[in-house]
Amino acid sequence: MVSEELKFSDYTINLEEKDISDVSFKTKSYSNKLKLMEQKNILQKPIKEVIEHLFVKNNLISEKTKKSISRIIFSEKHRTIIPITKSGKDFIYNRDKLIQMYGWYFYVLKAEKKKQKKAQIHKEEETILTEKYQFNDNTISLKEKRNMRALYNTKEYFAYKRVLESEKIPQMPIKEVLDDLFYKNQTIPEKEKKSIKKIIYYQEKRVIVVKSLIADVMYENLKEIVNKYGWYFYITGVPVGGSEISLAIDKIEKRYNESYFENISLNNGESDSEKIRVTIYPIVLKPNHNCHILGLGKLNILLDCGLSEPKEEEDKEGDFNYIQEYLVNFSKLLADAEKKRSQLELEKDINFEQVNSEIDAIFLSHSHYDHISGLKQLIKTFPDIPILCSRITLDLYLLRDSNFLKQESHTNIEEEEYQNIVRNVIYVENGSKVKFKEKGCYLSFYHAGHMPGALMILAKVKDFRFLYTGDYTYYDITPFAGTRRFLGQISKPIDYLLIDGTCAMEDYGDISETFHSLILFLEQKAEYEDSVLIGADPSSLAITFMLIFWRYFRKLQIRKNFKNRPNIYVDMMVKKNIQVINHRYEYIYGPISNLIRDKANPFNSIKFRWFDVTDLEFLRKKNNIIISHPPDLSYGIIRNIINIIGRNPHNLVYLAGSIHEEPGQALISGSDEITFSETWKVPFRALLINTFVPQLKIILHSDKKQLTKMIENLEPKEVCFFHQSAKNLIDVVDYVKELGVEKVSLPQKRKLLILN
């Protein structure tokens, strides 16, 4: 056997002469082709000449196939060349032409897959020693461990490990390393040293894990640190931690359990076979307020409670009185609905019997203000009313709406009205079912996308199915799953679908491409060390931006050695929302749940920096991505930030989501000045993406494409919209009819509709 390595242009070929008697190439085709070569006296060209021509000049064989060849075996005696390749169709299709060219028969063997190594059993990480290291007034947690986590086995670690071994750099004792690093090393600034909260070291692996709030200079000087101390430093962030408000909520004993509704009848308990009426009554249909009453027999369930409060100074009553009107006038509303449905005219006035109706439960689809603003007032009016919502929805609502963050102590919920809200909650999550006394009557709940904790509600009454989506997103948006993963759990067809129509006629295109377009702007700004401000909702899009930006620039740094990776500064309210996600990670649907569970939490990255109004020094630095809220600039710390970032024409600003309030609305309409108040006006000179690329929209409401997917999956018989005025939905109605829906209706404010 003779083996040789040949090089032609960009190809390096391992050529092997071998006895191939045992290879099963002697097929009928081979015998026929061999006879043909002999009959036509086709000259057998020298093997090296054939191989060179094949790779350099032959156009019958594609570049892809040539590159896939791992080696070539040949037998001059058998006039046979055998390329070993994963892609050999070109040789088979052109076999006759190759025989004419070279006088050789080509037989293809597939490249064998490499045998996978047996998975090594990784021993559990074990703590050997726990102690404290004192640096001036700072106490740092210090642990020695063995059986290092796979997370720390990075390419960077192995590169430095080779340096340590090849250059025989001595390993300093850990105490000497720490004493020198904290007290003698002048390169690392005092502020960075004070930000170190925890150190873990693995003696046998020569690895020190530093968990710090900031470590820019330390990372810039990593090579010098490794060479000096003989240890590799894995620098990461301080764990973002759990949620104090979640812990405080969990201490409060609940008034109702999951089986509360099982003994409640929908039809006055007269007969299980009696038809149970299903009705819907829209209380408000404004883009920024949402509330419906779902009637199931004798029960009334409030679907969200985005209600405006009374404003005496403006002589506005608010929306709460409409609920009272419904309860007082229910009998007449029902009679009017029956009359309209039967299209019969009554010849004389009828005195309607008044029904002592009440609100029996509240369903909260998610924690955004426009769906939950009236909850506090409702609990004052109906103090014992059960509330159906997810754990995350409750946590995020109290986080934003209560004064918990202003309390001196964060161990308990101190405000009595919020304690009462928590007591009344019956937790429901994706897949939960709340049964009623009647067979075949229940409520079930499904993940809605849109934001953490958001749910859809399905009411099944005998054979009738009603589905309220709340705000939803069909597709996954990092790091949260969309509805598409869960629609298969819902029995079909849906008889009445009440669906979010906010952006139903918009077309946002591919969301991943939209994010990529935005990232290209950010990458350019990072190249020139300019800064970027992103305004986003702290409980949803802000978290999405954080992770997408972090992942993109991390890959850019690792794969392309990108030098100007920006730090991502995030305001403390976003951090509080993330802590809720950390605490309730098993109720988050998407890959982030597994990462948190497996202790590979990206929120712990040192590239995330948390700030509040007392710590804005970073605004003087270059090359930052700053994420703050709210996107409409109507209040809060974002005003201080845009006051600085917005003055520089080299900086970039993007306001994400739906902008309904001033001064954000004026800014995206083209204003070159931001008016916060009569006495506070600031110039705006930065590049505003909203006006520069108006088609670049990132909004967590579903567009036309996602609406189509929902209709196709749910097969509704009737569709009605909410979250949008009727005049803006006329074209949507026609479009949904084209999709084959039997009946599409526009919402009618404060008109009772009988659905079955």
Secondary structure by P-SEA (a helix, b strand, c coil): cccccccccccccccccccccccccccaaaaaaaaaaaaaccccccaaaaaaaaccccccccaaaaaaccbbbbbccccbbbbbccccaaaaaaaaaaaaaccbbbbbbcccccccccccccccccccbbbbbbcccbbbbbbbbcccccccccaaaaaaaaaaaaaccccccaaaaaaaaccccccccaaaaaaccbbbbbccccbbbbbccccaaaaaaaaaaaaacccccccccccccccaaaaaaaacccccccccccccccccccccccbbbbbccccccccccbbbbbbcccbbbbcccccccccccccccccaaaaaaaaaaaaaaaaaaaaaaaccccccccbbbbbbccccbbbbcccccccccaaaaaaaacccbbbbbcaaaaaaaaaccccccccccccccccaaaaaaaaaccccccbbbbbccccccbbbbbbbccccccbbbbbbcccbbbbbbcbbbcccccccccccccccccccccccccccccccccccccaaaaaaaaaaaaaaaaaabbbbbbbcccccaaaaaaaaaaaaaaaaaaacccccbbbbbbcaaaaaaaaaaaaaccccccaaaaaaaacccccccccbbbbcccccccccccccccccccccccccaaaaaaacccccccbbbbbcccccccaaaaaaaccccccccccbbbbbcccccccccccccccccccaaaaaaaaaaacccbbbbccccccccaaaaaaaaaaccccccccccccccccc
